[in-house]
Amino acid sequence: MNRLRNRLILIFVLATTAPLAATVWITTALLDRSLRLASTRELDELSKSLETTGRALYQRTRESLVNDVEAGRLQPLRFARAERTNCGPPAAADGRCWPVSVQDFYDSGEAEHLLTAGPDGAELQYMVRRGDEVLVYSKPLGTGLKRVAAQYSQARALVEGWSARDLRRGFQLTLILLAAGVWLLALVALIYWAHRISSPIHELTGGLSQLAAGNLAARLRPRSRDEVGAAMEAFNHTAEQLQTSRDRLVYLTRLASWQTLARKMAHEVKNSLTPIRLTMEELTARHRGDRFLEQAAQIVVDEVATLERRVRAFSEFAAEPPVRPGAVDVTALIEERISFLKAAHPEVIYQVHLAAGRPMALADEDLIKSVLTNLLENAAEAAGGGGVLLCRTRVDGGQVGIEVHDSGPGLSLHARESLFEPTISFKKGGMGLGLSIARRSALLSGGDILLIESELGGAAFRVVLPLSRDSAAVNVHASEACTHT
């Protein structure tokens, strides 16, 4: 269960629910207040006020028209019955066609009548019956009354429309739904990003748990280049370093067991070989002239000498050399070892590629000399006459690497699996202790010896040593400073 993701979601819910509720409450309150300021009640009162004003203006215009008629200030349009013709709308007041309004008034039998007529109700007409004639007096209503009538019509239309629906509740419901939708979208986005953020941390926690349980082979795949990705890379580096340190510790522990056994065996064998060799020399001295006895004694003496060499090798393997770390000029050390090797194996072709800047390693110079002597001697013997031996140095990540390649037959799969184990030799006359002693020396100096793929088709080893702080080496990979052939 991803607790971090759930906590992020809970924090988001708690941090946004209260502000969201407050925002909805404040917004609905403001909306309600604004709707009250423009409610249908005020609009209805305004429309009634417009109606009253319009009636007053209409009444005033009507009284003015009647007064003008009575005072004879207006000239009427006359429509005679004898000339009545039903022309239909639009009517022409030329004495021959009666308008529909005049026809309706004449047919109604009324003595007089007031009505609004004209285009858009723009005038007030006063009709009076005089025998067989109809007199029509007209007077414009004026722009003020027309504007009041139009505003009244609009106000009444809005009042009727708003009365048909509850706008306040509709606005509030819309606001709540919109806010809830935005909040849900934000919650979904948060769940997605919380998963993206918490998943690498969850993997890192799982990797640490595996590492604590002893699984040093656990590795993580960084998904980003942020702080979490850097933490994953640091975890992988730490796990790799722990695994390397454990392997080295196991190897040194196993070597310590072999050293204890070698020390005991060397002591016991040496005690037994010494009287055997002395006895055979005494027999040879007493029986000079006996050819068979002399040959037999010589064979025994030679074998005893071989056993003594093996005992000395085991004694060297069992000894704990003192470690005196210091700055070692890798370039000078390799050139010195190569010059010695050329004298012993002149038939081998030597290629040396040294890194620029003369890198300095922090190690015990005597131990590194023995390591290089062992690796270079083995490579020269494996390459043979006309073969090639390649020695290269490089600086990488605070370490100095010394590679030794040969063009020999290479190593079998079985030889690779037990290459650094003591008492196992894969060449004639070998003791099987050289690579074990060399790797132990490299480990005691703070480095290691690794088996790598050879560029010449044979075997290849890389000696890794820590870079000295006083080194002036430039971090250049495979930079060729000089070449010897």
C-alpha positions as CSV (number, residue, x, y, z in Angstrom):
1,M,0.0,0.0,0.0
2,N,1.4,3.4,-1.0
3,R,1.0,5.5,2.1
4,L,2.7,8.5,0.7
5,R,0.3,8.8,-2.2
6,N,-2.7,8.4,0.2
7,R,-1.3,11.1,2.5
8,L,-0.8,13.5,-0.4
9,I,-4.4,12.9,-1.5
10,L,-5.7,13.4,2.1
11,I,-3.7,16.6,2.5
12,F,-5.2,17.9,-0.8
13,V,-8.7,17.0,0.3
14,L,-8.3,18.7,3.7
15,A,-6.5,21.7,2.3
16,T,-9.0,22.4,-0.5
17,T,-12.4,21.4,1.0
18,A,-12.6,24.3,3.5
19,P,-11.5,27.0,1.0
20,L,-13.8,25.5,-1.6
21,A,-16.8,25.6,0.8
22,A,-16.0,29.1,1.8
23,T,-15.6,30.2,-1.8
24,V,-19.0,28.6,-2.8
25,W,-20.7,30.3,0.2
26,I,-19.3,33.7,-0.4
27,T,-20.0,33.5,-4.2
28,T,-23.6,32.4,-3.6
29,A,-24.1,35.1,-1.0
30,L,-22.8,37.8,-3.5
31,L,-24.9,36.3,-6.3
32,D,-28.0,36.3,-4.1
33,R,-27.3,39.9,-3.2
34,S,-26.8,40.9,-6.8
35,L,-30.0,39.1,-7.9
36,R,-31.8,40.9,-5.1
37,L,-30.6,44.2,-6.4
38,A,-32.1,43.4,-9.8
39,S,-35.0,41.2,-8.7
40,T,-38.3,40.9,-10.4
41,R,-40.0,42.7,-7.5
42,E,-38.2,46.0,-8.2
43,L,-38.6,45.5,-11.9
44,D,-42.3,44.9,-11.5
45,E,-42.7,48.1,-9.4
46,L,-40.7,49.9,-12.1
47,S,-43.0,48.7,-14.8
48,K,-46.1,49.7,-12.7
49,S,-44.6,53.2,-12.3
50,L,-44.0,53.4,-16.0
51,E,-47.7,52.3,-16.5
52,T,-48.9,55.1,-14.2
53,T,-46.7,57.6,-16.0
54,G,-47.9,56.5,-19.3
55,R,-51.6,56.7,-18.3
56,A,-51.0,60.2,-17.0
57,L,-49.4,61.3,-20.2
58,Y,-52.2,59.6,-22.2
59,Q,-54.9,61.3,-20.2
60,R,-53.2,64.7,-20.5
61,T,-53.0,64.3,-24.3
62,R,-56.6,63.2,-24.4
63,E,-57.8,66.2,-22.5
64,S,-55.8,68.4,-24.7
65,L,-57.3,66.9,-27.8
66,V,-60.9,67.3,-26.5
67,N,-60.2,70.9,-25.5
68,D,-58.8,71.7,-28.9
69,V,-61.8,70.1,-30.6
70,E,-64.2,72.1,-28.5
71,A,-62.3,75.3,-29.0
72,G,-62.2,74.7,-32.8
73,R,-58.4,74.7,-33.0
74,L,-58.2,71.5,-35.0
75,Q,-59.6,70.8,-38.4
76,P,-61.2,67.3,-38.8
77,L,-61.2,64.8,-41.6
78,R,-64.7,64.3,-42.9
79,F,-66.1,61.0,-44.0
80,A,-69.6,61.3,-45.7
81,R,-72.0,58.3,-45.7
82,A,-72.9,58.9,-49.3
83,E,-69.3,58.5,-50.3
84,R,-68.6,55.5,-48.2
85,T,-66.6,52.9,-49.9
86,N,-65.0,49.8,-48.2
87,C,-61.5,50.0,-49.5
88,G,-60.0,48.0,-46.7
89,P,-56.6,48.7,-45.1
90,P,-54.6,50.7,-45.6
91,A,-57.3,53.4,-45.7
92,A,-57.1,56.6,-47.6
93,A,-58.9,59.7,-46.2
94,D,-59.8,61.2,-49.6
95,G,-63.6,61.0,-49.2
96,R,-64.0,57.9,-51.2
97,C,-62.4,55.2,-49.0
98,W,-63.1,54.9,-45.2
99,P,-60.5,53.5,-42.9
100,V,-61.4,50.4,-41.0
101,S,-61.4,52.3,-37.7
102,V,-63.9,54.9,-39.1
103,Q,-66.1,52.1,-40.5
104,D,-66.1,50.3,-37.2
105,F,-66.9,53.5,-35.3
106,Y,-69.8,54.4,-37.8
107,D,-71.2,50.8,-37.5
108,S,-71.1,50.9,-33.7
109,G,-73.6,53.7,-33.5
110,E,-71.6,55.7,-30.9
111,A,-71.7,59.5,-30.8
112,E,-67.9,59.9,-30.1
113,H,-64.9,57.7,-29.5
114,L,-61.2,58.1,-28.6
115,L,-58.5,55.7,-29.7
116,T,-54.9,55.3,-30.4
117,A,-54.0,54.9,-34.1
118,G,-51.4,55.5,-36.6
119,P,-48.1,53.7,-37.1
120,D,-46.9,52.2,-33.8
121,G,-49.7,54.1,-31.9
122,A,-48.0,57.5,-32.7
123,E,-51.3,59.6,-32.5
124,L,-54.6,59.9,-30.7
125,Q,-57.8,60.1,-32.7
126,Y,-61.1,61.6,-31.6
127,M,-64.1,60.5,-33.7
128,V,-67.4,62.4,-33.6
129,R,-70.7,61.5,-35.4
130,R,-72.5,64.5,-37.1
131,G,-75.5,63.1,-38.9
132,D,-74.3,61.1,-41.8
133,E,-70.7,62.2,-41.4
134,V,-67.9,61.1,-39.2
135,L,-65.4,63.8,-38.1
136,V,-61.9,62.5,-37.2
137,Y,-59.6,64.8,-35.1
138,S,-56.0,63.6,-34.5
139,K,-53.1,64.7,-32.3
140,P,-49.6,63.2,-32.0
141,L,-48.9,61.4,-28.7
142,G,-45.2,62.6,-28.6
143,T,-41.9,60.8,-28.3
144,G,-41.9,60.7,-24.4
145,L,-45.1,58.7,-24.3
146,K,-43.9,56.3,-27.0
147,R,-40.6,55.8,-25.1
148,V,-42.5,55.1,-21.9
149,A,-44.7,52.6,-23.7
150,A,-41.7,50.8,-25.1
151,Q,-39.9,50.6,-21.8
152,Y,-43.1,49.4,-20.1
153,S,-43.4,46.6,-22.7
154,Q,-39.8,45.5,-22.2
155,A,-40.1,45.6,-18.4
156,R,-43.3,43.5,-18.4
157,A,-41.7,41.0,-20.8
158,L,-38.7,40.6,-18.4
159,V,-41.0,40.2,-15.4
160,E,-43.1,37.6,-17.0
161,G,-39.9,35.7,-18.2
162,W,-38.2,35.8,-14.8
163,S,-41.4,34.8,-13.0
164,A,-41.5,31.6,-15.1
165,R,-38.2,30.3,-13.6
166,D,-36.1,30.6,-10.4
167,L,-32.9,32.3,-11.5
168,R,-31.4,32.4,-8.0
169,R,-31.6,28.7,-7.5
170,G,-30.4,28.0,-11.0
171,F,-27.3,30.2,-10.6
172,Q,-26.5,28.6,-7.2
173,L,-26.9,25.1,-8.6
174,T,-24.7,26.0,-11.6
175,L,-22.0,27.5,-9.4
176,I,-22.0,24.4,-7.1
177,L,-21.8,22.0,-10.0
178,L,-19.0,24.0,-11.7
179,A,-17.0,24.3,-8.5
180,A,-17.4,20.5,-7.8
181,G,-16.4,19.7,-11.4
182,V,-13.2,21.8,-11.1
183,W,-12.4,20.3,-7.7
184,L,-12.9,16.7,-9.0
185,L,-10.6,17.4,-12.0
186,A,-8.0,18.8,-9.6
187,L,-8.4,15.7,-7.4
188,V,-7.9,13.4,-10.4
189,A,-4.8,15.3,-11.5
190,L,-3.5,15.2,-7.9
191,I,-4.0,11.4,-7.7
192,Y,-2.1,11.0,-11.0
193,W,0.8,13.2,-9.9
194,A,0.9,11.7,-6.4
195,H,1.3,8.3,-8.0
196,R,4.1,9.6,-10.2
197,I,5.8,11.2,-7.2
198,S,5.3,8.4,-4.7
199,S,5.9,5.4,-7.0
200,P,9.7,6.0,-7.3
201,I,9.9,6.7,-3.5
202,H,8.0,3.4,-3.0
203,E,10.5,1.6,-5.2
204,L,13.4,3.2,-3.4
205,T,12.0,2.1,0.0
206,G,11.5,-1.4,-1.4
207,G,15.1,-1.4,-2.6
208,L,16.4,-0.3,0.8
209,S,14.4,-3.1,2.4
210,Q,16.0,-5.7,0.0
211,L,19.4,-4.2,0.7
212,A,18.8,-4.4,4.5
213,A,17.7,-8.0,4.0
214,G,21.1,-8.9,2.5
215,N,20.2,-8.7,-1.2
216,L,23.1,-6.7,-2.4
217,A,22.2,-7.4,-6.1
218,A,19.1,-5.2,-5.8
219,R,19.1,-2.4,-8.4
220,L,16.7,0.4,-9.3
221,R,15.9,2.0,-12.6
222,P,15.9,5.8,-12.3
223,R,12.9,7.3,-14.1
224,S,13.9,11.0,-13.9
225,R,16.8,13.3,-13.3
226,D,15.3,15.0,-10.3
227,E,16.2,14.5,-6.6
228,V,14.4,11.1,-6.5
229,G,16.4,9.9,-9.6
230,A,19.6,11.1,-8.0
231,A,18.6,9.1,-4.8
232,M,18.1,6.0,-7.0
233,E,21.4,6.4,-8.6
234,A,23.1,6.9,-5.2
235,F,21.3,3.7,-4.0
236,N,22.6,1.7,-7.0
237,H,26.1,3.1,-6.4
238,T,25.9,2.2,-2.7
239,A,24.6,-1.3,-3.4
240,E,27.3,-1.9,-6.0
241,Q,30.0,-0.7,-3.6
242,L,28.6,-2.9,-0.8
243,Q,28.5,-5.9,-3.1
244,T,32.1,-5.2,-4.2
245,S,33.2,-4.8,-0.6
246,R,31.5,-8.0,0.5
247,D,33.0,-9.9,-2.4
248,R,36.4,-8.6,-1.5
249,L,35.9,-9.3,2.2
250,V,34.8,-12.9,1.4
251,Y,37.8,-13.3,-0.9
252,L,40.2,-12.0,1.8
253,T,38.6,-14.2,4.4
254,R,39.0,-17.3,2.2
255,L,42.6,-16.3,1.6
256,A,43.2,-16.0,5.3
257,S,42.0,-19.6,5.7
258,W,44.3,-20.7,2.9
259,Q,47.2,-18.8,4.5
260,T,46.7,-20.5,7.9
261,L,46.7,-23.9,6.2
262,A,49.7,-23.0,4.0
263,R,51.6,-21.8,7.1
264,K,51.1,-25.0,8.9
265,M,51.8,-27.2,5.8
266,A,55.0,-25.2,5.0
267,H,56.3,-25.6,8.5
268,E,55.6,-29.4,8.6
269,V,56.9,-30.1,5.2
270,K,60.1,-28.0,5.8
271,N,60.8,-29.9,9.0
272,S,60.6,-33.2,7.1
273,L,62.5,-32.2,3.9
274,T,65.6,-30.9,5.7
275,P,66.7,-34.3,7.2
276,I,65.9,-36.1,4.0
277,R,68.1,-33.8,2.0
278,L,70.9,-34.0,4.5
279,T,70.7,-37.8,4.7
280,M,70.9,-38.2,0.9
281,E,73.9,-35.9,0.7
282,E,75.6,-38.0,3.4
283,L,74.9,-41.2,1.5
284,T,76.4,-39.7,-1.7
285,A,79.5,-38.7,0.2
286,R,80.1,-42.1,1.8
287,H,79.4,-44.2,-1.4
288,R,81.3,-42.3,-4.1
289,G,81.8,-44.4,-7.1
290,D,78.5,-46.2,-6.9
291,R,76.8,-44.8,-10.0
292,F,73.3,-46.1,-9.3
293,L,73.4,-44.8,-5.8
294,E,74.7,-41.4,-6.9
295,Q,71.9,-41.1,-9.5
296,A,69.2,-42.2,-7.1
297,A,70.5,-39.8,-4.5
298,Q,70.7,-36.9,-7.0
299,I,67.0,-37.6,-8.0
300,V,66.0,-37.4,-4.4
301,V,67.9,-34.2,-3.8
302,D,66.4,-32.6,-6.9
303,E,62.9,-33.5,-5.8
304,V,63.6,-32.2,-2.3
305,A,64.7,-28.9,-3.8
306,T,61.5,-28.7,-5.8
307,L,59.5,-29.3,-2.7
308,E,61.5,-26.7,-0.8
309,R,60.7,-24.2,-3.6
310,R,57.0,-25.0,-3.2
311,V,57.3,-24.6,0.5
312,R,58.9,-21.2,0.1
313,A,56.1,-20.2,-2.2
314,F,53.5,-21.2,0.4
315,S,55.5,-19.4,3.0
316,E,55.4,-16.3,0.9
317,F,51.6,-16.7,0.3
318,A,51.1,-17.2,4.1
319,A,53.1,-14.2,5.0
320,E,51.3,-10.9,5.8
321,P,53.3,-8.2,4.0
322,P,53.4,-4.7,5.6
323,V,51.3,-2.1,3.7
324,R,52.9,1.3,3.3
325,P,50.5,3.4,1.1
326,G,51.9,6.4,-0.8
327,A,51.9,8.2,-4.1
328,V,53.1,5.9,-6.9
329,D,54.0,7.1,-10.3
330,V,52.2,4.6,-12.4
331,T,53.8,5.7,-15.7
332,A,57.4,5.3,-14.3
333,L,56.5,2.0,-12.7
334,I,55.2,0.5,-15.9
335,E,58.1,1.7,-18.0
336,E,60.5,0.1,-15.4
337,R,58.7,-3.2,-15.4
338,I,58.4,-3.3,-19.2
339,S,62.2,-2.6,-19.6
340,F,62.9,-5.6,-17.3
341,L,60.4,-7.8,-19.2
342,K,62.0,-7.0,-22.6
343,A,65.3,-8.4,-21.5
344,A,63.7,-11.7,-20.4
345,H,61.3,-12.0,-23.3
346,P,62.8,-10.2,-26.3
347,E,60.7,-12.1,-28.8
348,V,57.4,-10.5,-27.6
349,I,56.1,-7.3,-29.3
350,Y,55.2,-4.7,-26.7
351,Q,52.6,-1.9,-27.1
352,V,52.3,0.6,-24.3
353,H,49.6,3.4,-24.2
354,L,49.9,5.6,-21.2
355,A,47.5,8.3,-20.1
356,A,48.7,11.9,-20.3
357,G,49.6,13.7,-17.2
358,R,51.5,10.9,-15.4
359,P,48.7,9.8,-13.0
360,M,49.7,9.0,-9.4
361,A,48.0,6.2,-7.5
362,L,47.7,5.9,-3.8
363,A,49.1,2.4,-3.1
364,D,52.1,0.4,-1.7
365,E,54.8,0.7,-4.4
366,D,56.4,-2.7,-3.5
367,L,53.0,-4.5,-3.6
368,I,52.1,-2.9,-7.0
369,K,55.5,-3.8,-8.4
370,S,54.9,-7.5,-7.6
371,V,51.4,-7.3,-9.0
372,L,52.6,-5.8,-12.3
373,T,55.5,-8.2,-12.5
374,N,53.2,-11.2,-12.1
375,L,50.6,-9.9,-14.7
376,L,53.3,-8.9,-17.3
377,E,55.2,-12.1,-16.9
378,N,52.1,-14.2,-17.4
379,A,51.1,-12.1,-20.4
380,A,54.5,-12.5,-22.0
381,E,54.6,-16.2,-21.5
382,A,51.0,-16.6,-22.9
383,A,51.8,-14.4,-26.0
384,G,55.0,-16.4,-26.8
385,G,57.4,-15.6,-29.7
386,G,56.0,-13.1,-32.1
387,G,53.0,-12.4,-29.9
388,V,51.8,-9.0,-28.7
389,L,51.5,-7.7,-25.2
390,L,49.5,-4.5,-24.7
391,C,49.7,-2.3,-21.6
392,R,47.4,0.7,-21.2
393,T,46.6,3.2,-18.4
394,R,43.6,5.3,-17.9
395,V,42.0,7.6,-15.3
396,D,38.3,7.4,-14.6
397,G,36.1,8.4,-11.7
398,G,38.9,9.0,-9.2
399,Q,40.6,5.7,-10.0
400,V,43.7,4.7,-12.0
401,G,43.3,1.7,-14.3
402,I,46.2,-0.4,-15.6
403,E,45.3,-2.9,-18.3
404,V,47.4,-5.8,-19.5
405,H,46.3,-7.7,-22.7
406,D,48.0,-10.6,-24.5
407,S,47.5,-12.3,-27.8
408,G,47.7,-15.8,-26.3
409,P,45.2,-18.6,-26.4
410,G,43.0,-17.0,-23.7
411,L,41.3,-18.6,-20.7
412,S,38.7,-21.4,-20.7
413,L,35.4,-21.0,-18.9
414,H,36.6,-23.2,-16.1
415,A,39.8,-21.2,-15.7
416,R,37.7,-17.9,-15.5
417,E,35.5,-19.2,-12.7
418,S,38.4,-20.2,-10.4
419,L,41.1,-17.9,-11.7
420,F,42.0,-16.2,-8.4
421,E,41.7,-19.3,-6.2
422,P,45.0,-20.4,-4.6
423,T,46.7,-23.7,-5.3
424,I,45.2,-23.9,-8.8
425,S,47.6,-23.5,-11.7
426,F,46.8,-23.5,-15.5
427,K,50.4,-23.5,-16.8
428,K,53.3,-25.9,-16.6
429,G,55.4,-25.5,-13.5
430,G,53.0,-23.0,-12.0
431,M,52.2,-23.0,-8.3
432,G,48.7,-21.5,-8.7
433,L,49.5,-18.8,-6.2
434,G,50.7,-15.9,-8.4
435,L,47.3,-14.4,-9.2
436,S,46.0,-15.0,-5.7
437,I,48.9,-13.1,-4.2
438,A,48.6,-10.4,-6.8
439,R,44.9,-9.8,-6.1
440,R,45.6,-9.9,-2.4
441,S,48.2,-7.2,-2.8
442,A,45.9,-5.1,-4.9
443,L,43.1,-5.4,-2.3
444,L,45.5,-4.5,0.5
445,S,46.4,-1.3,-1.5
446,G,42.7,-0.3,-1.7
447,G,42.2,-1.6,-5.3
448,D,41.4,-4.8,-7.1
449,I,42.2,-6.9,-10.1
450,L,39.4,-7.6,-12.7
451,L,39.2,-10.0,-15.6
452,I,38.2,-8.1,-18.7
453,E,37.8,-8.8,-22.4
454,S,41.0,-8.7,-24.3
455,E,41.5,-6.6,-27.4
456,L,44.1,-9.0,-28.7
457,G,42.1,-12.2,-28.4
458,G,43.8,-13.6,-25.4
459,A,43.5,-12.9,-21.7
460,A,43.3,-9.4,-20.2
461,F,43.4,-8.0,-16.7
462,R,42.7,-4.5,-15.2
463,V,44.4,-3.3,-12.0
464,V,42.2,-0.7,-10.4
465,L,43.9,1.6,-7.8
466,P,42.6,4.8,-6.0
467,L,43.8,8.0,-7.5
468,S,46.2,10.0,-5.3
469,R,45.1,13.5,-4.3
470,D,48.5,14.9,-5.4
471,S,48.0,13.5,-8.9
472,A,48.1,15.9,-11.8
473,A,46.5,13.5,-14.2
474,V,43.9,14.7,-16.6
475,N,40.7,12.7,-16.8
476,V,41.2,11.4,-20.3
477,H,40.1,7.9,-21.4
478,A,42.5,5.9,-23.5
479,S,44.7,8.9,-24.3
480,E,47.9,7.7,-26.1
481,A,50.9,9.6,-24.7
482,C,53.5,7.2,-26.1
483,T,53.8,3.9,-28.0
484,H,56.6,1.3,-27.7
485,T,57.0,-1.5,-30.1
